[in-house]
Amino acid sequence: MIINNKTNYHTHCDFCDGKAPMEMFVQEAIKQGMTSYGVSSHAPFPFPNEWCLAPEKVDDYIAEFHRLKEKYGERIDLYLGLEIDYLNDELSPAGEYYKKLPLDYRIGSVHFVIADDGTPVDTDGNPERFISYVNTYFQGNIKEVVIRFFEQNMKMIEQGGFDFMGHPDKISFNGSHYDVSLLEQKWYDDIVQDYYRYIASKKILIEVNTKAWERNRFLYPNLRYFKLLNSLHIPVVVNADTHVPEAVNSGRDDALKALLESGYNSVYQIVDGDWKSVPIVL
């Protein structure tokens, strides 16, 4: 196989909240010269919603992946995954249900924090909705929401069960809409730096998520922390968190350039079924 940086392991299709069939994403990945591609729908959730793979569709999801692997496997390396939310110790990437699924890899992600009344509060999606949630469930205390977001991620790390962490500081985007000075505040910076030191101590592979780069100039982790990540020897994999086929390679080159400028010389990709560190090539 060709070992390069033309990979993407965080992708969605119409089995969850992606905007096209799985095959269209694979075709576009081939068209854009990608050599390794992973399908990773949002895993089934404990309550009905519009963004996750439905439990009754899991078998169809797996079957469609294997049909495409048989059809396109000589043109691109394909891998089957899921993006699995951490809600609590009972619903997490470490759950027995996910361990039993025939997956090549698992993404561990946090999208929700838990309010005092037990309500899972979505920190992702529309900024205006997020602002409303902060005011409704946390009485406007954005600091508390931020703390709970990073605590959720650290609880997920303690449990394990995933190959890499998805968008590790995604709260930075919506949090900055609630308070435009958020990223400049010392308490926020202190929390984030301690968080990445914790990740380094656990030797966790994290993704550099480029989904918001072209439209909003945001990367997750935030670009300002790349030098810290490198100094802490935190390994990274670059993914586009793709929801439309044309974005399968969105933001990749800029992210790789930023990693090089921050001192990184390698990223991770799947090679013959195993995660390997490979040189950054532009």
WOQUIDA-V777875 format. One record per residue. SS is DSSP state (H for helix, E for strand, C for the rest). Layout:
SS + SS
//
This chain:
C + C + C + C + C + C + E + E + C + C + E + C + C + C + C + C + C + C + C + C + C + H + H + H + H + H + H + H + H + H + H + C + C + C + C + E + E + E + E + E + E + E + C + C + C + C + C + C + C + C + C + C + C + C + H + H + H + H + H + H + H + H + H + H + H + H + H + H + H + H + H + H + C + C + C + C + E + E + E + E + E + E + E + E + E + C + C + C + C + C + C + C + C + C + C + H + H + H + H + H + C + C + C + C + E + E + E + E + E + C + C + E + E + E + C + C + C + C + C + E + E + E + C + C + C + C + H + H + H + H + H + H + H + H + H + H + H + H + C + C + C + H + H + H + H + H + H + H + H + H + H + H + H + H + H + H + H + H + H + C + C + C + C + E + E + C + C + C + C + C + H + H + H + H + H + H + H + H + C + C + C + H + H + H + C + H + H + H + H + H + H + H + H + H + H + H + H + H + H + H + H + H + C + C + C + E + E + E + E + C + C + C + H + H + H + H + C + C + C + E + C + C + H + H + H + H + H + H + H + H + H + C + C + C + C + E + E + E + E + C + C + E + C + C + H + H + H + C + C + C + C + H + H + H + H + H + H + H + H + H + H + C + C + C + C + E + E + E + E + E + E + C + C + E + E + E + E + E + E + C + C + C
//
